[in-house]
Amino acid sequence: MPSLTSYYPDLVGFGRSPKPGITYTQYLWESYVSDFVDDVVGGDYVIGGNSIGGYVSMSVAADSAVGSIVTHNGSEGDGRCKGLVLINTAGRVLGRDEVEGERRKMNGMSVAGKSTEEPRSDAGNRLKDLYVQFGSRVLLWGLRPRIEPICRDLYPSRPERVTKVLVDDIYRDSLDEGAEFVMIAGSKLPEPRTANELLGAEHGNDGSEGEGMFPGPVLVLQGTSDPLNDAVGR
């Protein structure tokens, strides 16, 4: 029987990882996890994540599908991802009417096609960058005293899970050099591929050759009281 090993890497910019002054996007985090799988895990794997980690896991799993060419380094998927676990995951889930509306908005281009274009950056606009960076620092300053009540709002069923250790860890993270660059990312993320596309739903993907769609088993764990998205509707 093969041995099982678990890994829990922090995404770049989260937790105790470095927070360099770079443009944080879902594509950066997907590339980071894909490289981690290649360099550290090596063989077949099951991937999972919570919230944005779930979306990144979904993207990595989709791009691992055999025949996919939407991988982080331009190579074809090798099918090594054997399973996907999504826990209160981020990621857009579109109904049929929403899918048609999205395509009209994209002038006929699929959402997947549009979102896999090279993300545009306004890094050259130095004045705007400095303004946004300053605003992020002010926002962090205002949020730090409210970490505990904000977390309690996010744990409506189990507020006792908001411990002093959790609050202190988040506070410490917010003081890291470069934390403001991670905060900026929330307002600059490029158009994301939808969960419909990444999981090959019967509607919401155009089946284009080479677009990553994960064909394997998916376990979805979703709290119906999750305040960050319409859990029941999703």
C-alpha positions in Angstrom: 0.0 0.0 0.0 1.5 3.4 -0.9 2.3 5.8 1.9 0.3 8.9 2.3 1.9 12.3 3.1 0.1 15.5 3.7 1.3 19.0 2.9 -0.1 22.4 4.1 1.7 25.2 2.3 0.9 28.8 2.9 0.1 30.7 -0.2 2.5 33.5 -1.0 1.4 36.5 0.9 -0.6 34.6 3.5 0.3 33.3 6.9 4.0 33.4 7.7 5.1 33.4 4.1 7.0 36.3 2.6 4.9 39.2 1.3 7.0 40.7 -1.6 5.8 43.8 -3.4 4.4 41.9 -6.4 1.1 41.8 -8.2 -0.9 39.1 -6.4 -3.5 37.2 -8.5 -5.2 33.9 -8.6 -2.8 33.0 -11.4 0.2 33.6 -9.2 -1.2 31.4 -6.4 -2.1 28.7 -8.9 1.5 28.7 -10.4 2.9 28.6 -6.9 0.9 25.5 -5.9 1.6 23.8 -9.2 5.3 24.3 -8.7 5.0 23.1 -5.1 3.3 19.9 -6.4 6.0 19.4 -9.0 9.0 20.1 -6.8 7.9 18.6 -3.5 5.0 16.2 -3.9 6.2 14.6 -7.2 3.7 11.8 -7.9 -0.1 11.5 -7.9 -2.0 13.7 -5.5 -5.3 14.8 -4.1 -5.6 18.5 -3.6 -8.0 20.6 -1.4 -8.4 24.0 0.1 -10.7 26.4 2.0 -12.0 29.6 0.6 -9.5 31.1 -1.9 -7.4 28.0 -1.3 -10.4 26.0 -2.6 -10.5 28.0 -5.8 -6.7 27.7 -6.3 -7.0 23.9 -5.8 -9.8 23.8 -8.3 -7.6 25.6 -10.9 -4.6 23.4 -10.3 -6.8 20.3 -10.6 -8.3 21.5 -13.8 -5.0 22.3 -15.4 -3.6 18.9 -14.4 -6.2 17.2 -16.6 -4.8 15.2 -19.5 -4.9 17.3 -22.7 -5.1 20.6 -20.8 -2.6 23.2 -22.1 -3.7 26.0 -19.7 -1.0 25.1 -17.2 1.2 27.5 -15.3 4.2 26.7 -17.6 2.4 26.1 -20.9 2.9 22.3 -20.8 0.2 19.7 -21.1 -1.6 18.4 -18.1 -0.4 14.9 -16.9 -3.5 13.7 -15.0 -1.7 13.3 -11.7 -4.4 15.0 -9.7 -6.7 12.2 -8.6 -9.2 14.0 -6.4 -10.4 17.5 -5.3 -11.8 18.6 -1.9 -13.5 22.0 -1.8 -14.2 23.5 1.7 -16.4 26.6 1.8 -14.7 27.4 -1.5 -14.4 30.6 -3.4 -15.2 30.6 -7.1 -18.1 31.8 -9.2 -20.9 29.3 -9.9 -23.1 30.5 -12.7 -26.7 29.5 -13.7 -27.6 29.0 -17.3 -29.0 32.5 -17.7 -25.9 34.0 -16.1 -23.7 32.1 -18.5 -25.4 33.6 -21.5 -25.2 37.1 -20.0 -21.5 36.7 -19.3 -20.9 35.7 -22.9 -22.8 38.7 -24.2 -20.7 40.9 -22.0 -17.5 39.3 -23.4 -18.6 39.9 -27.0 -18.9 36.2 -27.7 -15.6 35.1 -26.1 -16.0 32.4 -23.4 -15.3 33.4 -19.8 -12.5 30.9 -19.8 -11.0 32.4 -22.9 -11.2 35.9 -21.6 -9.8 35.1 -18.2 -6.8 33.1 -19.4 -5.5 36.1 -21.3 -2.4 37.7 -19.8 -3.7 39.7 -16.9 -3.3 43.5 -17.4 -1.3 45.4 -14.8 -1.3 49.1 -14.0 2.1 48.8 -12.3 3.4 51.5 -14.6 1.1 54.1 -13.2 3.3 54.8 -10.2 1.2 57.6 -8.8 -1.9 55.4 -8.7 0.1 52.5 -7.2 1.3 54.7 -4.4 -2.2 56.0 -3.7 -3.6 52.5 -3.5 -0.7 51.3 -1.4 -1.3 54.2 1.1 -5.0 53.5 1.2 -4.3 49.8 1.9 -2.1 50.8 4.8 -4.8 53.0 6.2 -7.3 50.2 5.8 -5.1 47.8 7.6 -4.6 50.3 10.4 -8.4 50.6 10.8 -9.0 46.9 10.7 -6.5 45.7 13.2 -8.5 46.7 16.3 -11.6 45.0 14.8 -10.0 41.6 14.0 -11.9 39.7 16.8 -15.5 41.1 16.0 -14.9 40.6 12.3 -13.9 37.0 12.8 -16.9 36.4 15.1 -19.2 37.6 12.3 -17.5 35.0 10.0 -18.2 32.2 12.5 -21.9 32.6 13.2 -22.4 29.0 14.3 -19.3 28.5 16.4 -18.0 31.9 17.6 -16.0 30.2 20.3 -13.6 29.1 17.5 -12.4 32.7 17.4 -9.6 32.3 20.0 -6.9 34.7 21.1 -4.3 32.6 19.2 -6.3 33.1 16.0 -6.7 36.8 16.5 -3.0 37.3 17.5 -1.9 35.3 14.4 -3.9 37.5 12.1 -2.7 40.7 13.8 0.9 39.5 13.4 0.4 38.7 9.7 -1.0 42.2 9.2 2.3 43.7 10.5 4.5 41.9 8.1 6.4 44.0 5.6 4.5 44.0 2.4 1.1 43.1 3.9 -0.4 46.1 2.1 0.4 44.6 -1.3 -1.7 41.5 -0.4 -4.5 43.8 0.7 -4.3 45.6 -2.7 -4.8 42.3 -4.5 -8.5 42.2 -3.5 -9.3 45.2 -5.8 -7.0 44.1 -8.7 -7.8 40.4 -9.3 -8.3 39.7 -13.1 -11.5 38.0 -14.3 -11.5 34.5 -12.8 -12.4 31.2 -14.6 -15.7 30.0 -13.2 -16.3 26.8 -11.2 -18.5 25.7 -14.2 -15.5 25.8 -16.5 -13.0 24.4 -14.1 -15.2 21.4 -13.3 -16.6 20.8 -16.8 -20.2 21.5 -15.9 -22.8 20.7 -18.6 -23.4 24.5 -18.9 -21.0 27.3 -18.5 -18.1 26.0 -20.4 -17.6 25.9 -24.2 -15.6 22.7 -24.3 -12.7 24.3 -26.1 -9.8 22.0 -26.7 -7.0 22.5 -24.3 -9.0 24.3 -21.6 -8.5 22.7 -18.2 -11.5 20.9 -16.8 -11.1 18.5 -13.9 -12.7 15.1 -14.7 -12.1 13.3 -11.4 -14.0 13.0 -8.1 -14.9 16.2 -6.2 -15.9 16.4 -2.5 -17.7 19.6 -1.6 -18.0 20.6 2.1 -20.1 23.8 2.4 -21.5 25.4 5.6 -25.0 26.7 4.9 -24.4 29.5 7.3 -21.2 30.7 5.6 -21.6 34.5 5.5 -19.2 35.1 2.6 -21.3 33.6 -0.2 -24.9 32.5 -0.9 -24.2 28.9 0.3 -27.7 27.6 -0.2 -28.0 29.2 -3.7 -24.6 27.8 -4.7 
